[in-house]
């Protein structure tokens, strides 16, 4: 199933809905089943439920928050599948419940991030090729510690944006980079999860674009603390277009990945070239920590999947499109925020230019 979060274009900006793609046309158009509206209609029209009770129940079960739905995923997922199956073959175009239309055309909605506000967003860097390329360009080798255990950092969950939401780059960077990654979405709570059980904790996958300010990263990584303003700015974490459930993929997770800038192919690789497996990432994240439904783990950049590896940089108004087979495409336009004055805690443009960091390793590779 392709789970979508969306806002009908004609509805108020704060309105969000959850849905499932039930038809996908070759031209990119799709038909999305509104889960809450469809459930309310089914309860009222087919089961004779009271209108108020049906709507309240449908809104609670098929929440506009995917994080809320993932909180009871083992029960909610089969209920979604049953609902979709029960409506299969029915002519739903123009049918409405008290909660609105049962279906929406892709052209009539704005796709939001498929996971609205993860409890935690951890981003790994688990592809050896990316490490070798990025560090090799700096005349360095991959450190031995990288091979000892998966490495990741934790970033702001408020930085997430979706397919039809705008990512505004901060004014303080001049070296803008994308990162071609996939996101692992957790659907089952767990702590100290063994590798052999890790797949059972995965609800599904999405595309993840970890936008990075490489000039700021040079300065920040020199402090040996980790990226902050490099990756934590508003709209730094692209996610979408859908959350595709794990049962749509075989193990090991091995699909083609591509990155285009202005329709020019810049990068291609496969998720199966990852050094640390999907299951190992989940197990490592859960070591001593409780994974929560809705948590997102970024895979890290696939080999050649970032400008820092190939010395190519995105510019204002460029369109970056990431594609992963079985998930779809996530497109983002590079929009710059206007320059503003920054305090000493910020990373203003002149501060970046005057940085005298000399350590090559401080460039960072994540």
C-alpha positions as CSV (number, residue, x, y, z in Angstrom):
1,X,0.0,0.0,0.0
2,X,1.0,3.6,-0.7
3,X,0.0,5.7,2.3
4,X,-0.4,9.4,1.6
5,X,-0.8,12.5,3.7
6,X,-2.5,15.3,1.7
7,X,-4.4,18.5,1.9
8,X,-7.2,19.1,-0.6
9,X,-6.2,22.2,-2.6
10,X,-9.6,23.8,-2.0
11,X,-9.6,23.2,1.8
12,X,-7.9,25.4,4.5
13,X,-4.1,25.2,4.7
14,X,-4.1,23.5,8.1
15,X,-6.3,20.6,6.9
16,X,-4.6,17.3,6.5
17,X,-6.0,13.9,5.5
18,X,-4.6,10.4,5.3
19,X,-5.2,8.2,2.3
20,X,-4.2,5.2,0.2
21,X,-3.4,5.4,-3.5
22,X,-5.9,3.1,-5.2
23,X,-5.1,3.9,-8.8
24,X,-1.9,5.3,-10.4
25,X,-1.9,6.5,-14.0
26,X,1.1,6.4,-16.3
27,X,1.0,10.2,-16.6
28,X,1.7,10.6,-12.9
29,X,-2.0,11.1,-11.9
30,X,-3.3,9.1,-9.1
31,X,-6.6,8.4,-7.3
32,X,-6.4,8.7,-3.5
33,X,-8.9,7.1,-1.2
34,X,-9.6,9.3,1.8
35,X,-9.5,6.8,4.6
36,X,-11.6,8.6,7.2
37,X,-14.2,9.6,4.7
38,X,-14.4,6.1,3.2
39,X,-14.7,4.4,6.6
40,X,-17.4,6.8,7.7
41,X,-19.4,6.2,4.5
42,X,-19.0,2.4,4.9
43,X,-20.2,2.5,8.5
44,X,-23.2,4.7,7.7
45,X,-24.3,3.4,4.3
46,X,-23.5,-0.3,4.7
47,X,-23.7,-0.9,8.4
48,X,-26.4,1.6,9.4
49,X,-24.2,3.4,12.0
50,X,-25.2,6.7,13.4
51,X,-23.6,9.7,11.6
52,X,-21.9,11.3,14.5
53,X,-20.6,8.1,15.9
54,X,-19.4,6.9,12.5
55,X,-17.5,10.2,11.8
56,X,-15.9,10.2,15.3
57,X,-14.8,6.6,15.0
58,X,-13.5,7.1,11.5
59,X,-11.5,10.2,12.4
60,X,-10.0,8.5,15.4
61,X,-9.0,5.3,13.6
62,X,-7.9,6.8,10.2
63,X,-6.2,9.8,11.7
64,X,-4.8,12.6,9.6
65,X,-1.6,11.9,11.6
66,X,0.3,8.9,10.2
67,X,2.3,8.8,13.4
68,X,-1.0,8.3,15.3
69,X,-2.0,5.5,12.9
70,X,1.4,3.9,13.2
71,X,0.9,3.8,17.0
72,X,-1.5,0.9,16.5
73,X,-0.1,-0.3,13.2
74,X,-0.4,-4.0,13.6
75,X,-4.2,-3.6,14.1
76,X,-4.7,-0.5,11.8
77,X,-2.9,-1.8,8.8
78,X,-5.2,-4.8,8.2
79,X,-8.2,-2.6,8.8
80,X,-7.0,-0.3,6.1
81,X,-6.5,-3.2,3.8
82,X,-9.9,-4.5,4.5
83,X,-11.5,-1.1,3.9
84,X,-9.7,-0.8,0.5
85,X,-10.7,-4.3,-0.5
86,X,-14.4,-3.7,0.5
87,X,-14.5,-0.8,-1.9
88,X,-12.6,-2.4,-4.7
89,X,-14.5,-2.2,-8.0
90,X,-17.1,0.3,-6.7
91,X,-17.6,3.5,-8.6
92,X,-16.5,6.0,-5.9
93,X,-16.1,9.1,-8.1
94,X,-18.4,11.9,-6.8
95,X,-19.4,9.8,-3.7
96,X,-19.2,11.8,-0.4
97,X,-19.6,11.1,3.3
98,X,-20.2,13.7,5.9
99,X,-16.4,14.0,6.1
100,X,-16.1,14.9,2.4
101,X,-15.3,13.1,-0.9
102,X,-14.3,9.4,-0.7
103,X,-11.7,9.9,-3.4
104,X,-9.4,12.7,-4.6
105,X,-7.4,13.1,-7.8
106,X,-3.7,13.8,-7.4
107,X,-4.1,17.1,-9.3
108,X,-6.6,18.3,-6.6
109,X,-4.5,17.8,-3.6
110,X,-1.1,18.9,-2.1
111,X,1.0,16.0,-1.0
112,X,2.4,16.5,2.5
113,X,5.3,14.6,4.2
114,X,3.9,11.0,4.6
115,X,5.1,11.0,8.2
116,X,3.9,14.1,9.9
117,X,6.1,14.6,12.9
118,X,8.3,11.6,13.8
119,X,9.1,11.2,17.5
120,X,12.7,10.9,16.4
121,X,14.5,11.4,13.1
122,X,17.9,9.6,12.9
123,X,20.0,9.8,9.8
124,X,22.7,7.2,9.2
125,X,25.5,7.2,6.7
126,X,25.6,3.5,5.9
127,X,26.9,3.3,2.3
128,X,30.6,2.6,2.1
129,X,30.9,4.0,-1.5
130,X,29.6,7.4,-0.4
131,X,32.1,7.4,2.4
132,X,35.0,6.5,0.1
133,X,34.0,9.0,-2.5
134,X,33.4,11.9,-0.2
135,X,36.5,11.4,2.0
136,X,38.6,10.4,-1.0
137,X,37.9,13.8,-2.6
138,X,39.5,15.2,0.6
139,X,42.5,12.9,0.4
140,X,41.3,10.8,3.3
141,X,40.4,7.2,4.0
142,X,37.3,5.9,5.7
143,X,38.1,5.7,9.4
144,X,38.3,2.2,11.0
145,X,35.6,3.2,13.5
146,X,33.1,3.5,10.7
147,X,33.3,-0.3,10.2
148,X,32.7,-1.1,13.9
149,X,29.1,-0.1,14.1
150,X,26.5,2.0,12.1
151,X,26.8,5.7,12.7
152,X,24.1,8.3,12.8
153,X,23.1,11.7,14.0
154,X,19.7,13.0,15.3
155,X,18.1,16.0,13.8
156,X,14.9,18.2,14.1
157,X,11.6,16.5,13.2
158,X,10.2,20.0,12.5
159,X,12.4,20.3,9.5
160,X,10.4,17.7,7.4
161,X,8.7,18.8,4.3
162,X,6.7,16.9,1.6
163,X,6.3,16.7,-2.1
164,X,4.1,19.8,-2.5
165,X,5.6,21.8,0.4
166,X,8.3,24.3,-0.2
167,X,11.8,23.9,1.2
168,X,13.4,27.3,1.7
169,X,17.2,27.2,2.0
170,X,18.7,29.4,4.7
171,X,20.4,32.6,3.7
172,X,23.6,31.6,5.3
173,X,24.8,29.0,2.8
174,X,26.4,29.2,-0.6
175,X,27.2,25.5,-1.1
176,X,23.9,23.7,-1.3
177,X,23.7,19.9,-1.5
178,X,21.2,17.1,-1.8
179,X,21.5,13.6,-0.5
180,X,19.8,10.6,-2.2
181,X,18.5,8.4,0.6
182,X,15.7,6.2,1.6
183,X,13.8,6.5,4.9
184,X,12.9,3.5,7.1
185,X,9.6,4.2,9.0
186,X,9.1,2.3,12.3
187,X,5.7,0.7,12.9
188,X,6.3,-1.2,16.1
189,X,7.7,-0.2,19.5
190,X,10.8,-2.0,20.6
191,X,14.0,-1.8,22.6
192,X,17.2,-3.9,22.1
193,X,15.7,-5.4,19.0
194,X,17.7,-8.3,17.6
195,X,18.8,-8.0,13.9
196,X,16.8,-11.1,13.0
197,X,13.6,-9.5,14.4
198,X,14.2,-6.0,13.0
199,X,12.2,-6.2,9.8
200,X,9.0,-6.9,11.8
201,X,9.4,-3.4,13.3
202,X,9.4,-1.7,9.9
203,X,6.1,-0.2,8.7
204,X,7.5,0.9,5.4
205,X,9.8,3.0,3.3
206,X,9.9,6.5,1.8
207,X,12.3,8.7,-0.1
208,X,14.5,10.9,2.0
209,X,16.4,14.0,0.9
210,X,18.8,15.1,3.6
211,X,19.6,18.7,2.4
212,X,23.0,20.0,3.5
213,X,24.8,23.3,3.7
214,X,28.4,22.0,3.0
215,X,30.2,25.3,3.7
216,X,28.5,25.5,7.2
217,X,29.3,21.8,7.7
218,X,33.0,22.5,7.3
219,X,32.9,24.8,10.3
220,X,30.5,22.8,12.4
221,X,32.3,19.5,12.0
222,X,35.5,21.1,13.2
223,X,34.0,21.4,16.6
224,X,33.6,17.6,16.8
225,X,30.0,18.0,17.9
226,X,28.1,17.2,14.7
227,X,25.9,19.0,12.2
228,X,23.4,21.5,13.5
229,X,22.8,24.5,11.2
230,X,24.2,22.3,8.4
231,X,21.1,20.1,8.3
232,X,18.6,21.2,11.0
233,X,17.2,24.3,9.2
234,X,13.5,24.6,8.4
235,X,12.7,22.4,5.4
236,X,16.0,20.5,5.5
237,X,14.5,17.0,5.4
238,X,12.5,16.1,2.3
239,X,10.3,13.1,2.6
240,X,7.8,11.4,0.2
241,X,5.9,11.1,-1.9
242,X,4.3,8.2,0.0
243,X,4.9,5.8,2.8
244,X,5.1,2.4,1.0
245,X,4.4,-0.5,3.3
246,X,7.2,-3.0,3.9
247,X,5.2,-5.9,2.4
248,X,5.6,-4.3,-1.0
249,X,9.4,-5.2,-1.0
250,X,11.4,-8.3,-0.8
251,X,14.4,-8.9,1.5
252,X,17.1,-7.8,1.2
253,X,15.8,-4.3,0.4
254,X,17.3,-3.8,-3.0
255,X,15.9,-1.2,-5.4
256,X,17.2,1.3,-7.9
257,X,17.8,4.9,-6.8
258,X,18.4,7.9,-9.1
259,X,18.9,11.7,-8.6
260,X,18.1,14.3,-11.3
261,X,18.8,18.0,-11.2
262,X,16.8,19.9,-13.8
263,X,16.0,16.6,-15.5
264,X,19.7,15.8,-15.9
265,X,20.8,12.5,-14.3
266,X,23.4,13.2,-11.6
267,X,23.4,10.0,-9.7
268,X,22.2,6.4,-9.8
269,X,22.7,3.5,-7.5
270,X,21.0,0.7,-5.6
271,X,19.8,0.4,-2.0
272,X,21.2,-3.1,-1.9
273,X,24.8,-1.7,-2.0
274,X,24.4,-0.5,1.6
275,X,27.2,-1.7,3.9
276,X,25.1,-1.9,7.0
277,X,21.8,-3.6,6.2
278,X,18.3,-2.2,6.9
279,X,17.9,-4.7,9.7
280,X,21.3,-3.7,11.2
281,X,20.3,0.0,11.2
282,X,17.0,-0.8,13.0
283,X,18.8,-3.0,15.6
284,X,21.5,-0.4,16.2
285,X,19.0,2.4,16.6
286,X,17.1,0.3,19.2
287,X,20.1,-0.6,21.2
288,X,19.5,0.9,24.6
289,X,16.8,3.1,23.1
290,X,13.1,2.5,22.6
291,X,12.1,2.8,19.0
292,X,8.6,4.4,18.7
293,X,6.0,4.0,16.0
294,X,6.6,6.8,13.5
295,X,10.3,7.1,14.1
296,X,12.2,7.6,10.8
297,X,15.7,6.3,10.1
298,X,17.5,7.8,7.1
299,X,19.8,5.3,5.3
300,X,22.5,7.7,4.5
301,X,23.6,8.7,1.0
302,X,23.9,6.0,-1.7
303,X,27.2,6.1,-3.6
304,X,27.5,9.2,-5.9
305,X,24.2,10.4,-4.4
306,X,25.4,13.8,-3.3
307,X,27.1,16.8,-4.9
308,X,30.0,16.6,-2.5
309,X,31.0,13.3,-4.1
310,X,30.9,14.5,-7.7
311,X,31.8,18.2,-7.1
312,X,28.5,19.5,-8.5
313,X,26.3,21.9,-6.6
314,X,22.7,22.9,-6.8
315,X,21.7,26.5,-7.4
316,X,18.7,28.6,-6.6
317,X,15.7,27.6,-8.7
318,X,17.1,24.2,-9.6
319,X,14.7,21.3,-9.3
320,X,16.0,18.2,-7.6
321,X,14.1,15.0,-8.2
322,X,14.9,11.8,-6.4
323,X,13.5,8.5,-7.6
324,X,13.4,5.1,-5.9
325,X,11.8,2.2,-7.7
326,X,8.7,1.0,-5.9
327,X,8.3,4.3,-4.0
328,X,8.1,7.0,-6.6
329,X,9.7,10.4,-7.1
330,X,10.3,13.3,-4.7
331,X,10.8,16.7,-6.3
332,X,12.0,19.9,-4.6
333,X,12.7,23.3,-6.0
334,X,15.7,25.2,-4.5
335,X,14.3,28.4,-3.0
336,X,16.5,30.8,-1.0
337,X,15.4,32.7,2.0
338,X,16.2,36.4,2.1
339,X,19.3,37.5,4.0
340,X,18.7,38.6,7.6
341,X,20.9,39.6,10.4
342,X,22.1,36.7,12.6
343,X,23.3,36.7,16.2
344,X,26.5,35.2,17.3
345,X,24.8,31.8,17.8
346,X,23.9,31.7,14.1
347,X,26.0,31.0,11.1
348,X,25.9,34.2,9.1
349,X,27.3,34.5,5.6
350,X,30.3,36.6,6.6
351,X,31.1,34.2,9.5
352,X,31.2,31.3,7.0
353,X,33.4,33.2,4.6
354,X,35.9,34.1,7.4
355,X,36.1,30.6,8.8
356,X,39.7,29.4,8.8
357,X,39.1,25.8,9.4
358,X,42.0,23.9,8.0
359,X,41.2,20.3,8.9
360,X,40.2,18.4,5.7
361,X,38.2,15.9,7.7
362,X,36.0,18.6,9.1
363,X,34.2,18.8,5.7
364,X,32.1,15.9,6.9
365,X,30.5,13.2,4.8
366,X,27.0,12.8,6.1
